[in-house]
Amino acid sequence: MPEATDPRRQQAKTERNLLIGAIVLLVLVGGGLIVAIYGGGAAFLGLPCLLAGALVIVLLWLLVKLFERLGGE
């Protein structure tokens, strides 16, 4: 017999996985492109910028979660 699923739990898990995927994609692929085009020194200098972009993504996600909680979602 199939196991019952909780849609809210599944949605939260999917959102978390998408957030992690976006950050990994930004840092690894972005860093890899910087290394491929400009070299390792530029990647070392570009890493703080990539991490700042990842931080912005996380902060926006937290803001959306806060609005969902305040809205009773």
C-alpha positions in Angstrom: 0.0 0.0 0.0 1.4 3.4 -0.9 2.5 5.7 1.9 0.4 8.8 2.5 2.2 12.0 1.6 2.1 15.3 3.3 1.9 18.1 0.6 3.3 20.8 2.8 6.3 18.7 3.9 6.9 17.8 0.3 6.7 21.5 -0.8 9.1 22.5 2.0 11.6 19.8 1.0 11.4 20.8 -2.7 11.9 24.5 -1.9 14.9 23.6 0.3 16.4 21.4 -2.4 15.9 24.2 -5.0 17.5 26.7 -2.8 20.5 24.5 -2.2 20.7 23.7 -5.9 20.6 27.4 -6.9 23.4 28.2 -4.4 25.6 25.3 -5.6 25.0 26.2 -9.2 25.9 29.8 -8.6 29.1 29.1 -6.6 30.4 26.0 -8.5 29.4 26.8 -12.0 30.1 30.5 -11.6 33.5 29.8 -9.9 34.3 27.2 -12.6 33.6 29.7 -15.4 35.7 32.3 -13.7 38.6 29.8 -13.4 38.1 28.7 -17.1 38.1 32.2 -18.4 40.3 34.3 -16.1 42.3 31.8 -14.0 42.6 30.8 -10.4 43.6 34.2 -9.0 40.4 35.8 -10.4 38.4 32.9 -8.9 39.9 33.6 -5.5 38.8 37.2 -5.8 35.4 36.4 -7.3 34.5 33.9 -4.6 33.4 36.6 -2.1 31.1 38.1 -4.8 29.6 34.7 -5.5 29.1 34.0 -1.8 27.5 37.5 -1.4 25.1 36.6 -4.3 24.3 33.3 -2.5 23.6 35.3 0.7 21.2 37.5 -1.1 19.3 34.5 -2.4 19.1 33.0 1.1 17.9 36.3 2.5 15.2 36.7 -0.1 14.1 33.1 0.6 13.9 33.8 4.3 11.9 37.0 3.6 9.4 35.0 1.6 9.2 32.4 4.3 8.5 35.1 6.9 5.7 36.6 4.7 4.2 33.1 4.3 4.3 32.6 8.1 2.7 36.0 8.8 0.1 35.4 6.1 -1.0 32.2 7.8 0.3 30.0 4.9 
